Amino acid sequence: MHAHERRTTREEPASRAPARGPEHTRTAASALSDRRPDTLRALQRTAGNAGVARALGRDPGSARDVQRYAEGEAALGFDKVSANGRIAVRGRYEAYADADMITAAARALDAQSQVAITLERGAAVQVGERTLHRVLPVYKDEARAEAAVRAAGRDPEGAGHEPVRGDSAARREDKRAAYQRSLTEPREVRQLIALTRRIVTARQARDEPARGVVSGLRAEAMTLAMATMGGGWVAARFPYPERAGRDGLTDLAVLMPGLTADVLSGLPAVESQEGRVHELLITLPNDCQGAAAQLIGRPADGGLSVRRGAPAVGENHFIDLTGAAADGWANHFAAVILRDGDDTLTYETAADRASALQHGKSLGYFALYGRAGSEQSFDSVIRAQNLDYAARATAPA
């Protein structure tokens, strides 16, 4: 079961810096006692969003700050641009930031021994007077990449497909090409076939199989099923209750061809999903908590499951979503890799029942969140996404 999913299921060139306009007049909080939309819009025109937000923030009756990211033409080709204009995101897999900001964040990540990753600068984009660079999360060294692959139970050769600090552009492209090739003949298929043979051989043996042999083969099959198909498949298909002896081997012998067929039939979808990524990104699990732990480890101030109003680089956002939606997530974790004032850039995953794979480079994505309490805050955005995710689960096919 993914930490991100509910137990009941078993289981996202930059903006020019905003032009400095005339100073806005201060607006007293008492002037906002009339909260009709027309009144609020009039105050926004005279005091500006920042002034209204400050006044609302001083009013105990206020539920949320007013904050808007640049959109449409104002975003200059990006989906979101931070309030100060030094971070921009486009789609799921592209984030850009000020060069000095990337350097400072990399130093902060390097100073935290539990954090496995750092940041490098990619291609530059010029937008008006501002130059931003592609944000590239990379492992600090080969040892960190290898440790992450081992911890996830993945093919050890996968460490050679991970971005590592110091890789040249040509090296990164070679790694990405090798990763794409690995999707056509995954090691897990060979493991499934070999395990099926061992199960059949044990079942055909003259002597009754020992309980430990059956349990060991079952554990291997479950591990491969979790790695390839996920917790939902295991919960729906794995034989239960567990039987011992030859009966238990018979159950596994019936299961394995279906598991292998499902993995093989899913390979085109895996290739298609991973083909969306045109940069060498880190392979992450289909599990938000697992991804955060893989990237930043356990923050020193209490771990990942700590609520932080303004998490620093190398820490994480966290929200408990228990009871928020029957078919939604139980919680959400997002590792913070950059800050621009009140805005945070994260690199994260979100457990997805529709994903074609359980570990992949397409699963990680960049997201930009605003200050706590605003409509662009982590809490506000994730709560809305959780409702959308739950609705998709119940929508007719």
C-alpha positions in Angstrom: 0.0 0.0 0.0 1.3 3.4 -0.9 1.6 5.8 2.1 -0.3 8.3 -0.1 -3.3 6.1 -0.7 -6.3 5.3 1.5 -6.2 2.1 3.4 -9.7 1.4 2.2 -8.4 1.0 -1.3 -5.5 -1.2 -0.1 -3.5 0.0 -1.1 3.2 19.8 -11.8 11.6 30.8 -19.4 10.1 32.6 -16.6 8.4 35.8 -15.8 9.9 39.1 -15.9 10.2 40.7 -12.5 7.0 42.5 -11.8 7.2 46.2 -12.7 7.4 48.4 -9.7 4.2 50.5 -9.8 3.1 53.3 -7.6 2.8 52.6 -3.9 -0.6 51.4 -2.9 -2.5 53.2 -0.2 -2.9 51.4 3.1 -6.3 49.9 3.8 -7.5 49.5 7.3 -8.9 46.0 8.2 -12.1 47.7 9.3 -12.7 48.8 5.7 -13.0 45.2 4.8 -15.9 44.4 7.0 -18.1 44.6 3.9 -16.9 41.5 2.1 -19.2 41.5 -0.9 -17.4 40.7 -4.2 -18.0 44.2 -5.6 -16.5 45.8 -2.5 -13.5 43.5 -2.5 -12.8 44.1 -6.2 -13.0 47.9 -5.6 -10.5 47.6 -2.7 -8.2 45.5 -4.9 -8.2 48.2 -7.6 -7.3 50.9 -5.1 -5.1 49.1 -2.5 -3.8 46.2 -4.6 -3.8 42.5 -3.7 -0.9 42.9 -1.3 -2.6 45.6 0.6 -5.9 43.7 0.8 -4.0 40.6 1.9 -2.2 42.4 4.7 -5.5 43.9 5.9 -7.2 40.6 5.8 -4.4 39.0 7.6 -4.9 41.4 10.5 -8.6 40.6 10.7 -9.4 37.6 12.9 -12.4 36.9 10.8 -10.4 36.4 7.6 -10.2 32.8 6.4 -7.6 33.2 3.7 -5.1 35.6 2.2 -5.5 36.9 -1.3 -2.7 35.7 -3.6 -2.7 35.1 -7.3 0.1 33.8 -9.5 0.7 35.3 -13.0 -1.5 33.6 -15.5 -2.0 33.7 -19.3 0.0 36.3 -21.1 1.4 37.6 -17.8 3.0 34.3 -17.2 5.0 34.5 -20.5 4.5 30.9 -21.5 4.6 29.3 -18.1 2.0 27.8 -15.9 3.0 29.6 -12.7 5.6 32.3 -11.8 6.5 33.0 -8.2 5.4 36.4 -6.7 9.0 37.7 -7.0 9.4 36.3 -10.5 12.5 34.1 -9.6 10.8 30.7 -10.0 8.7 29.5 -12.9 7.1 26.1 -13.7 5.8 24.8 -17.0 4.0 21.5 -17.1 5.0 18.8 -14.7 8.6 18.3 -15.6 10.1 21.8 -16.1 11.1 24.3 -13.4 13.3 27.3 -13.8 14.9 29.6 -11.3 17.4 32.4 -10.7 21.0 31.2 -10.9 22.0 32.5 -7.5 18.9 31.0 -5.9 19.7 27.5 -7.3 23.3 27.9 -6.0 22.1 28.9 -2.5 19.6 26.0 -2.4 22.3 23.5 -3.5 24.5 24.7 -0.7 21.7 24.3 1.8 21.0 20.7 0.5 24.7 19.9 0.6 24.9 20.9 4.2 22.3 18.3 5.2 23.8 14.9 5.4 20.4 13.1 5.4 19.5 14.7 2.1 20.4 12.6 -1.0 20.0 15.2 -3.7 21.3 18.6 -4.6 20.6 21.0 -7.5 22.4 21.9 -10.7 21.6 24.5 -13.3 20.5 23.5 -16.8 19.7 25.6 -19.9 19.1 29.3 -19.5 16.0 31.1 -20.7 15.9 34.8 -21.2 12.6 36.6 -20.5 12.8 40.3 -20.7 15.5 41.5 -18.2 15.5 38.3 -16.2 17.5 35.1 -16.9 16.4 31.9 -15.3 17.9 28.4 -15.5 16.4 24.9 -15.7 16.3 23.4 -12.2 17.9 19.9 -12.3 17.6 17.7 -9.1 20.5 15.3 -9.1 22.0 12.8 -6.6 25.0 14.2 -4.7 27.2 11.2 -5.8 27.0 7.7 -7.3 26.8 6.1 -3.8 23.6 8.0 -3.0 22.0 6.9 -6.3 23.0 3.3 -5.7 21.7 3.4 -2.1 18.3 4.7 -3.3 18.0 2.0 -5.9 18.8 -0.7 -3.4 16.4 0.7 -0.8 13.6 0.6 -3.4 14.4 -3.0 -4.4 15.0 -2.0 -7.9 17.4 -3.5 -10.5 20.9 -2.5 -9.4 21.6 -1.5 -13.0 19.1 1.2 -12.6 21.6 3.3 -10.6 23.3 3.9 -14.0 20.2 5.6 -15.2 20.1 8.3 -12.4 21.3 11.9 -12.7 24.4 12.5 -10.6 26.2 15.8 -9.8 28.9 16.5 -12.4 27.3 14.6 -15.3 27.9 16.3 -18.6 25.0 17.0 -20.9 26.1 14.1 -23.2 26.3 11.8 -20.2 22.9 12.7 -19.1 21.5 12.0 -22.5 23.3 8.6 -22.7 21.7 7.7 -19.3 18.3 8.7 -20.5 18.6 6.7 -23.7 19.8 3.6 -21.7 16.8 4.0 -19.4 14.4 4.1 -22.3 15.9 0.9 -23.7 15.6 -0.8 -20.3 11.8 -0.3 -20.5 11.4 -2.7 -23.4 13.0 -5.7 -21.6 12.7 -5.0 -17.9 14.6 -7.2 -15.4 11.4 -7.9 -13.6 10.0 -9.9 -16.5 13.1 -12.2 -16.4 12.6 -12.5 -12.6 8.9 -13.4 -13.0 9.7 -16.2 -15.6 12.5 -17.6 -13.4 10.3 -17.6 -10.3 7.5 -19.3 -12.2 9.9 -22.1 -13.2 11.0 -22.6 -9.6 7.4 -22.7 -8.3 6.5 -25.3 -10.9 9.6 -27.4 -10.2 8.9 -27.4 -6.4 5.2 -28.3 -7.0 6.2 -31.3 -9.2 8.7 -32.6 -6.7 7.9 -36.0 -5.2 8.3 -34.9 -1.6 5.8 -32.6 0.1 7.3 -29.1 0.1 8.4 -27.6 3.4 6.4 -24.7 4.8 9.4 -22.4 4.6 9.8 -23.1 0.9 6.2 -22.2 0.1 6.3 -19.1 2.3 9.6 -18.0 0.7 8.3 -18.4 -2.9 5.1 -16.6 -1.9 7.1 -13.7 -0.5 9.1 -13.4 -3.7 6.0 -13.4 -5.8 4.4 -10.7 -3.7 7.5 -8.5 -3.8 7.6 -8.7 -7.6 3.8 -8.1 -7.8 4.1 -5.0 -5.6 7.1 -3.7 -7.6 5.4 -4.2 -11.0 1.7 -3.9 -10.5 1.2 -2.2 -7.1 -0.8 -2.8 -4.0 -4.2 -2.6 -5.7 -3.3 -5.6 -7.9 -2.0 -7.6 -5.0 -5.0 -6.9 -2.9 -7.4 -8.0 -5.7 -5.5 -11.0 -7.1 -3.2 -12.6 -4.5 -4.5 -15.9 -3.1 -5.9 -15.5 0.4 -6.0 -17.0 2.9 -2.5 -18.4 2.4 -2.4 -22.2 1.9 0.6 -24.4 2.8 2.3 -27.3 1.1 1.5 -28.3 -2.5 -1.8 -26.5 -2.4 0.0 -23.2 -1.7 2.4 -23.9 -4.6 -0.7 -24.6 -6.8 -2.1 -21.2 -5.9 1.2 -19.6 -6.9 1.5 -21.6 -10.1 -2.0 -20.3 -11.1 -1.2 -16.7 -10.2 2.2 -16.3 -11.9 1.2 -16.6 -15.6 -1.5 -13.9 -15.0 0.9 -11.6 -13.2 3.5 -12.0 -16.0 0.9 -11.5 -18.7 -0.4 -8.3 -17.0 3.2 -7.0 -16.7 3.9 -7.7 -20.4 0.6 -6.2 -21.6 1.4 -3.0 -19.6 4.8 -2.4 -21.2 3.5 -0.2 -24.1 1.7 2.0 -21.6 4.9 2.2 -19.5 7.0 3.2 -22.5 4.3 5.8 -23.4 4.1 7.3 -19.9 7.9 7.5 -19.5 8.3 8.9 -23.0 6.6 12.1 -21.8 9.9 13.1 -20.0 12.5 14.7 -22.2 15.1 15.3 -19.5 17.0 12.9 -17.2 15.0 13.1 -14.0 15.2 11.0 -10.8 13.3 7.7 -10.7 10.7 8.0 -8.0 8.1 5.7 -6.5 4.3 6.0 -7.0 4.1 7.0 -3.3 4.5 10.6 -2.0 6.0 9.7 1.3 8.4 7.2 -0.2 9.5 9.9 -2.7 10.1 12.5 0.0 12.1 10.1 2.1 14.2 9.1 -1.0 15.0 12.7 -1.8 15.5 14.4 1.6 15.6 11.6 4.1 14.3 12.4 7.6 14.3 16.2 8.5 16.1 16.8 11.8 13.2 18.6 13.5 10.9 15.6 13.8 10.7 13.8 10.4 8.4 14.0 7.4 5.1 13.9 9.2 5.5 17.4 10.7 3.3 20.3 9.8 5.5 23.3 8.8 4.0 26.7 7.9 7.1 27.7 5.9 9.4 24.7 5.3 13.0 25.4 4.5 15.0 23.9 1.6 15.6 20.3 2.5 12.4 20.0 4.6 8.9 19.1 3.4 5.2 20.1 3.3 2.9 17.7 4.9 -0.9 17.4 5.2 -3.1 14.8 6.8 -6.1 14.2 4.6 -7.8 11.5 6.7 -11.6 11.7 6.1 -11.3 14.3 3.4 -12.5 12.0 0.6 -13.4 8.4 0.7 -11.4 7.5 -2.4 -8.7 10.1 -2.1 -5.3 10.2 -0.4 -4.7 9.6 3.3 -2.0 12.3 3.3 0.5 14.1 1.1 4.2 14.9 1.4 6.3 17.2 -0.8 10.0 17.9 -0.6 11.0 21.6 -0.8 14.0 22.3 -3.1 13.7 26.1 -3.5 12.2 29.0 -1.8 11.5 32.5 -3.2 10.1 34.6 -0.4 6.7 33.0 0.6 6.8 30.7 -2.4 8.2 27.1 -2.4 9.2 24.9 -5.3 8.8 21.2 -4.6 9.8 18.0 -6.3 7.3 15.3 -5.4 5.1 12.5 -6.5 1.4 11.8 -5.9 0.1 8.2 -5.7 -1.9 7.5 -8.8 -4.1 4.4 -9.3 -4.0 5.0 -13.0 -0.2 5.0 -13.3 1.3 2.4 -15.7 4.3 1.8 -13.4 5.3 1.9 -9.7 8.7 3.4 -10.1 9.5 5.9 -12.9 10.9 9.2 -14.1 7.4 10.4 -15.1 6.1 10.1 -11.6 8.1 13.0 -10.1 7.0 16.5 -10.8 7.6 20.1 -9.8 5.0 22.2 -8.0 5.0 25.8 -6.9 3.0 26.8 -3.8 2.2 30.1 -2.2 2.2 31.3 1.4 0.3 29.4 4.1 -3.3 30.5 4.3 -3.6 31.7 0.7 -5.5 30.1 -2.1 -2.2 29.1 -3.6 -0.9 27.4 -0.4 0.1 23.8 -0.3 -2.9 22.9 1.8 -5.4 24.6 -0.5 -3.9 23.2 -3.7 -3.6 19.6 -2.3 -7.0 19.6 -0.8 -8.5 20.5 -4.2 -6.3 17.9 -6.0 -7.4 15.3 -3.5 -11.0 15.9 -4.3 -10.3 15.7 -8.0 -8.4 12.4 -7.5 -11.2 10.9 -5.5 -13.8 12.0 -8.1 -11.8 10.2 -10.9 -11.9 7.0 -8.9 -15.7 7.0 -8.8 -16.3 8.4 -12.3 -17.8 5.9 -14.8 -15.4 4.3 -17.2 
